[in-house]
Amino acid sequence: MKSILTLLAFGAAAAPATAPGNALAFAPASGSSVKRSFSEATAWKLSSIERVLDGQPSPMQAPELEGECRRELVVLDVYAELAGGLPKRLERDFESISGHSVLSIATTAEPEVLEVHLASPHEDAKVTIERKEPSAAPAFRVRGSDAASSPQFAGLREDLDLRALVAEEGVEEGDHWTIDAATLADVFAPGGALDLAPKTGDLPLSAYLEPEDVGGTTLCCLADNAGELSGEVLCTWRSTKKEGEASWAVIELEWDSTTRSDVAPELLRRLVESGDDSMRDQLSMLMSWKSTGQGELTWDLAAHRARSFELKLESVVDVEMRWEEDSSIVGYHFVLQATSELATKIEAR
């Protein structure tokens, strides 16, 4: 049986969320709305590669291979109801969702540049996100629908508030605290699984690479590799800035994380969506990112929500790609050097 106090706390939606004016707390006013813009730009370059046959590596000359991946998300959120320190009902409009990947291959012949544009079926969707109690997972449904949830939104996430970075209670200017990176998947992949994929027929053909290899380069970004995070982030409330009646905390971030993901299921989905049917049998694509860097979060002390966020990371990306061919397991093991810039801008509406 749920605690009566817990149920009362979450059910008291009529009582507005409150927090001291100088508190680092998440408590936006019920009925308030914000427009959020998220972006990631990751540039990478191949540093080493080897072929693998039944577990045995065979070094090979690394081609000149580099690329860039971009992700952008713009949403309008209305905090219809808040309770228990969480949104109880949130109205979200997905205004823009896009992805873009560029791959450059330099050989002795003419260099090849491939571009892949990704689109999401969720763009322009208007959904209501609800949770019945604090411990319950939020349910997504098309606004106005009577359905309790919509399966097509199963991979989406509610938390675009960067709440995990200010989970420490009672901190003041000058204090520092650490955050377990395992709680920060929503920072790397805001919005969750946005179902980005090339449009049918839009996956370009390469003279040097198979479709799986071209499609795999679209996954060389942090947003698609946030499954298994470990490490920690050091947060320091460095200063407090004021402008008129507005004030915000400036929080510096020292980032150190590792993430491991098998991105083969997502790669296969993108290939199917693009209309390609030449997929390898028993395909796996394990990616491990070791990332370090610095960032800054600003937190509106009056509105009690994030104001802006930026993060710059240097990463070493280790990739193992395997598939079955003629009763053997073959593939590649390669390493990328990557730099990423993540940014979030939040405006009251």
Steps between C-alpha positions, in 0.01 A plus 500: 500500500628846414583736782207735566747786523646411160159491339397828659825668393462392139128559486513856629523644150293800600778621728767683295861377516707730715868532583714772659611766255866403528450121502642277231173311455269381224161661563360688197155651541200296385374647174839642400647410162847486347650457156806273502763471228755216518794435269795266471788528253756218503802490270706181478802357320614141455833439678545120468328196350553126472309214342381216722440138393363260762645714776846536344605858409677590179644854492431707190584846372254753639326694221447872537151495640327777694153626559259721686163428660242758609178468698243771570178498700259786569195452723242717672411374848210613719514393867127436531531342847790439736501297819756327717783692330418354156275585207172315551362614164711657228381619159778465240514618139787355295569800278817375328703177503790449261828319448779541249812293435793568267762236416823578313722225352837593350661239274752498216202550271248785516400581864146401590265709716170349611216687671214338688199697621291348779135568574267400784133396490452691826559841343188718534350254752298649785498273803392497860741341748347382827607307809251373756746503791865602558640149453301430183651523154340782301260400221492678163178538303388706205330810635128454513521120474321279752780241488704463818821501296612474140749222408667716236634724780645213707862611461443868580598655834325769702796660680641787295559705816861391580361417844766236573772767513334683791384199700723590798295675769605795715793617286609864498727720294856367527392141567586206279342154461541193281240335278505134397525503120262203488214745572586733211376319189243777451785752475671311217174402327239769580153378414607133492465289185386751239479230227719694259569314174575575134195537285428210264757503221705777662794286621777583250699227327877493546768372265703377799257413782199271546163658596546376859830686523349822366199466729728424794673835470169673575526345849832668583344745743438504874121519457499147356744360758346577838391150597753387761666798669754493782735753660429825677451871450633759746265799535608830658267794569760752391302826510158666496416758237226764509333713236213714619270274699641185340774292660660174403758258635805424286602138552827372356521135394805272485391201293651149501288215364503176305205375300457161336225412254413237242366726228431218250122495570478872430720465191281221363188709566646790304595272212149352486343849514726611214395203285833313502474118512869397479552457876768269635401196708548510879619861487630662819658842539637571847605859566685621808554872562751629756416869537650782705441874491346810652161663493274760655142484623310816591196462725226761530459557875162672466337268245668195665606333176795479264582807294783375274754222470815437301753218504819438302651153501799315359433130442679182400248275325570127481285308251467127440289408197426128445284291270471143369641417158558151355466339845765733642476807721667790323516874550707798601640652817572871467561808712376855443612829654197724554406846626144587599315820583160478667284806560160573650309827496179541702269800464182587689188520282 
